[in-house]
Amino acid sequence: MDGNGKETDLEIEAGAGAMIMANDYGRQQDREDNTSEPSSDHFVVVKESFLREPLLLKKNRMNNTSQLAIVGANVCPIESLDYEIIENDLFKQDWRARTKVEIFQYIVLKWALALLIGLSTGLVGFFNNLAVENIAGFKLLLTNSLMLKEKYYQAFAAYAGCNMILAVVAAILCAYIAPAAAGSGIPEVKAYLNGIDAHSILAPSTLFVKIFGSIFGVAAGFVVGKEGPMVHTGACIANLLGQGGSQKYRLTWKWLRFFKNDRDRRDLITCGAAAGVAAAFRAPVGGVLFALEEVASWWRSALLWRTFFTTAVVAVVLRSFMDLCRGGTCGLFGEGGLIMFDVNEANPAYSAPDLLAVVFLGVVGGIFGSLYNYLVDKVLRIYSIINERGPIFKILLVATISLLTSCCSFGLPWLSKCIPCPPNLGDQCPTVGRSGHNKSFQCPPNHYNDLASLFFNTNDDAIRNLFVAGTDKEFNLSTLVIFFIAIYFLGIITYGIAVPSGLFIPVILAGASYGRLAGTLLSPFTVLDVGLFSLLGAASFLGGTMRMTVSICVILLELTNNLLMLPLVMLVLLVSKTVADSFNKGVYDQIVKMKGLPYMEAHAEPYMRHLVASDVVSGPLITFYGIEKVGNIIHALKITGHHGFPVIDEPPVTAAPELFGLVLRSHLLVLLKRKNFTKQKAMTGSTIMRNFKARDFAKPGLGKGLKLEDLDISKEEMEMYVDLHPITNTSPYTVVETMSLAKAAVLFRELGLRHLLVVPKTQARPPIVGILTRHDFMPEHILGLYPHLDPHKQGKEQ
Amino acid sequence: MDGNGKETDLEIEAGAGAMIMANDYGRQQDREDNTSEPSSDHFVVVKESFLREPLLLKKNRMNNTSQLAIVGANVCPIESLDYEIIENDLFKQDWRARTKVEIFQYIVLKWALALLIGLSTGLVGFFNNLAVENIAGFKLLLTNSLMLKEKYYQAFAAYAGCNMILAVVAAILCAYIAPAAAGSGIPEVKAYLNGIDAHSILAPSTLFVKIFGSIFGVAAGFVVGKEGPMVHTGACIANLLGQGGSQKYRLTWKWLRFFKNDRDRRDLITCGAAAGVAAAFRAPVGGVLFALEEVASWWRSALLWRTFFTTAVVAVVLRSFMDLCRGGTCGLFGEGGLIMFDVNEANPAYSAPDLLAVVFLGVVGGIFGSLYNYLVDKVLRIYSIINERGPIFKILLVATISLLTSCCSFGLPWLSKCIPCPPNLGDQCPTVGRSGHNKSFQCPPNHYNDLASLFFNTNDDAIRNLFVAGTDKEFNLSTLVIFFIAIYFLGIITYGIAVPSGLFIPVILAGASYGRLAGTLLSPFTVLDVGLFSLLGAASFLGGTMRMTVSICVILLELTNNLLMLPLVMLVLLVSKTVADSFNKGVYDQIVKMKGLPYMEAHAEPYMRHLVASDVVSGPLITFYGIEKVGNIIHALKITGHHGFPVIDEPPVTAAPELFGLVLRSHLLVLLKRKNFTKQKAMTGSTIMRNFKARDFAKPGLGKGLKLEDLDISKEEMEMYVDLHPITNTSPYTVVETMSLAKAAVLFRELGLRHLLVVPKTQARPPIVGILTRHDFMPEHILGLYPHLDPHKQGKEQ
């Protein structure tokens, strides 16, 4: 590197594509040239260890890095989160000045926010149920009354019409207001908690659409659940509360400055996700475990404790409101509003053949579950082509699926024969109200249609009917077969349309009907009740699609309130997950991957052990001096999309060139905005420390910070200098360039980093080799650089 | 550093205290002298940032480091575990050669071991219960029969005699065979999973004593539980199975070589700990959560899944054996053998005053809980003085406590008046068998002694009696007061004697009696049942002492099989934990600290932000060259107790001195043992790679590896050279010396390291500054160096 710092004139242009050869990049270029000797040395080492074509590789690599630079300059809707503590001088000053009162404020607020998240999510969960039960109940009562009058065509028109209107409203909300609200939302929340901030995924508009879209979608009779959307809703609520409400409407609050960083936001959103599950299933412990097992990527004991508090609040809120509604003051919202499938089985006795039957159930459930994932993936790919064509196409797709669902629900029950009511039920058969076991549908008095009891009901009620014990004869075998096939495929084709749609309920429905079917078929070999089989079938499908274990187990136990079937549920989950894992990934992981979100797995991939950190760093690396020319900074910010830049100190500031730290783009923008510039190179750190507070650099939400366009720098100012030392993180995590990539990946993932600095091994080199970001650890990137490491291709070659 | 490597003659002496100034240390000394300039520079930086007396500090620091070096040379019974993957050439060779069959073997074995751990722990858990129920049952029946004959003195003699014999046997086992088996064992397992391998904590002898000592201890009527010991037992079993049995008896197996590292051992032992809880409480989900929340320091999703499998196996084993025993073939072992407190409460209805009562219960429970911790700590300190005086004193202490316990159990019931049997109980009052609610004790026919029903029973039965619902009048207020006070203090003075003793049961007992007492007192204000109050009281005490939340909640739910009381249990746990946390730490953390185990907390202490990595590195640092003289290595191994040494390459091997990696003491010993030496400095890497396999360097259990004394190196060989490159970990984790100590601590803890290398910031310095180990992050060490940072002292000064 040239120590004299040959600062040439610099002209800032819009669309500076051609500028890449100018000052900064030129400096970088020099450095690369200077270091070509050690670099090739390094390649010799790599070659010795395993590479076959080092020269070709090097070429490939250079190409790729320049491509990356161009990609990086584009506006990217996905941004990585940074869980590292940015220890710059301002932070340290602020941290030292922090009083006991402020620490107390922070702790109080942390718990107050957890309380608020619990309260709000509980409220929304209750409201969601209340609305769904009332809308769907009204729809079913209307249709039922027409059916009783034998006006079948009008009944269908009313039924399908209601469904269509609700579906289209949900689709319009989704397509025009918040496209991010479509789907389950769990993959997005999972990705967020892994460190990926996708555009508007937790925005207030998304929250609004998620709540109302989910209500309309579920009420429209789609085979969708409200569980996934509730998780997303909980996360949105947490995000909104953590910001003190929407910034647009200026509700932010001074105390909340403590939470303006990615770490605290992560904690809040984890609480929110857990609260969502707790509200959806009325399962507080299950909610905590779900957040722990499926959603969160980082976890610590303190968080367990706070999440637990949040879900406890949710449970109390739900219970209080349900007590309020017990008097019948909530319209059609009855006891069954929130799912709680009371199987009421006594101690289930079982022996070896029963266990065999359960294992068999698990194996087949695992196969069906992984097939479900496979088909959902295919359908999503087709739908994404349709959905990309515009909002109108989205709405048309929703309308089509709604019509198809209505036809199935209304049409298929005609295939079933009317069954005479069993005498012991008395008045309960056929059911008069909107829910219940024995729907009369087209049947004469004192008869019921068993298929209608499943189809012509809300999803929750259908599950309840399937789970119930001691009713071996209630459903015909053919009924269960028809229902299972219909629901299995309806569930698959419904996920992916532009409506908030959870996967839990479709999977539980399909699994419960499969379980009941299997139980009926296996009844000669086992003494277990078909209702219990239905529950185990649901568990097997959940294990086969979502691949969770402990949390599903606890959620099912909390749903059914029977701990004694625990060993059986555990067994079936273990079997089905093991079977399904041998075919493909869990459905949420699959969706995360399909959406192209750069999810970091907890473990390093095996091929990473063949590489070292410097093999994958993407360039060109742009560095700043401790006291840098304003123009250089502006230029660098303009030509790249990078978010972190190493800061180098050179003589005369230090004896030799050395790495001072890492400065963030967002911090640079804040610093430049206030124009603390000097004509000469000078240490103005103390001035800056006086003029700024650490909170000025607090991280705003995605897309809300300062932008380069917000700066107004004159041509003279471009020639001035600014001292970057006070805002530079002096403790960035570093790895030596020869560090195994696998170990660097573990470091990156475990500490939740955004930038990992790669420093040189030998001393004769400039003090920084490059920066590793999330992107550099992605299989696509690594295997793009080193295609021969691809395990799939290797298999084919051999 | 002198590049010429002035190798002087070296004489190896026994007790080389004076040798510290010889070759290696001399080299180190040179380096320190050479680097004094940048070092003082560095101190200026520190001074600028916050230090008041840098000179004094520096002096202090030098003293301290030399002291440390001497301490390090002593034999230390505690060793840190290393969860880092040691990526040296041999590992890489082995890793690349790994076939698909081997990977499959590994996965199969992992699950097979989980299965075996589950089976064995389940078996041991059942055996434990069977033995306790039979021994204690026999003792109680014998005493009862004497009581019925009104031979009160003989009855007392029989009762106290049985207790004394059992207690002394347990104490002899503990004192002479395995002192590590005394106490709960949970703190030790927790420390192990944090990375601290204390002497013989998981040895086969410990396992043996833990199983039988726990049986005798519980049967001897001590106020101790079998839960902690079961956790320890599970961990011991897992360790033993992971080694393929005891090495002494040569049961080790080829396949198990995959598990000869600290990472896989950690996973197995986590499974074992979870299995222990599951076996003790018959609570499989609770077991997993307990392991997650309290015991494990590192966790990942894959482990959740395997732990869950293990506890499911435990549940199935226990259930099968209990089914076997249902016919009465297991002697006095009845249905109640394994704790399962069926409260059988229907939906508990509650309103605002009830919630207030529960909050009050939680507050007082939290205070009592933290007081319990405080008193246990004090008692443990007194007992450790007694216990240190020798095994005889240990046994005498056990005998004293046993006599005291017998006196209490037998004597206190005389304070209670006889209560006439309620007519509705019929034949059930007074109880004839060994367990039951209404013990007759000294009372006339058709009367019972309510205090005897609690005291004169096994602990499990006493808890069951307290938890039972709908029996408001069964116990007098005075009875509950006496029992609560007696059990509270007996529990405190019993923990710490030389007998395996769990803390769960004493705490649950005290909490349950407190809860019942509170429930009786609060009955005018609340409609909640006293049995439910008893359960909530137990929860409040558990929350107040152990500070777990989710796992206690789930364990209690699994024990009582009533999910509907979940919100109340959550509430009381939250309140009591919050209250207790404001007084002191959890009981297990307290014991870990008292035992001096260097436990690494998950978060960094605030004062660490004031320091940088180089402020705490302990020296003198001993480094090796890539090709090193055998004598130097032997000397270094002799004069220090360090387990890792940086390896430096110098010209002509490299252009400039550079850090090649880190070599471990254990690996050096293996290498030296085979004597692959050369007369001249030469790269003999390929020879070594041929002669060794990676498995030769697999980590044996603590204290089982090669020792320096096992080497037999002649005087000529001392002058020869050995190539350390193939066994050097080329990817050690590093931090720059100016890295904030807090961030270095997070890195160290999150990645589970044993050595963290500190590299210099400037290039004019030798390539390594020092090594951070667990010791360097301990508050004692840091605050010893920088006493003015001590938050307690600061408070006093101001």
Interface residues (C-beta under 8 A of the other chain):
Chain A: S49 F50 E84 I85 E87 K92 W95 R96 P284 V285 V288 L289 L292 E293 W299 R300 S301 L304 W305 F308 F309 A312 A315 V316 R319 T549 V550 C553 V554 L557 E558 N561 L563 L564 L566 P567 M570 L571 L574 K577 A602 H603 R609 V612 T654 A655 A656 P657 E658 L659 T730 S731 Y733 T734 V735 V736 T738 M739 S740 A742 K743 V746 L747 E750 L751 V759 K761 T762 Q763 A764 P767
Chain B: S49 F50 E84 I85 E87 K92 W95 R96 P284 V285 V288 L289 L292 E293 W299 R300 S301 L304 W305 F308 F309 A312 A315 V316 R319 T549 V550 C553 V554 L557 E558 N561 L563 L564 L566 P567 M570 L571 L574 K577 A602 H603 R609 V612 T654 A655 A656 P657 E658 L659 T730 S731 Y733 T734 V735 V736 T738 M739 S740 A742 K743 V746 L747 E750 L751 V759 K761 T762 Q763 A764 P767
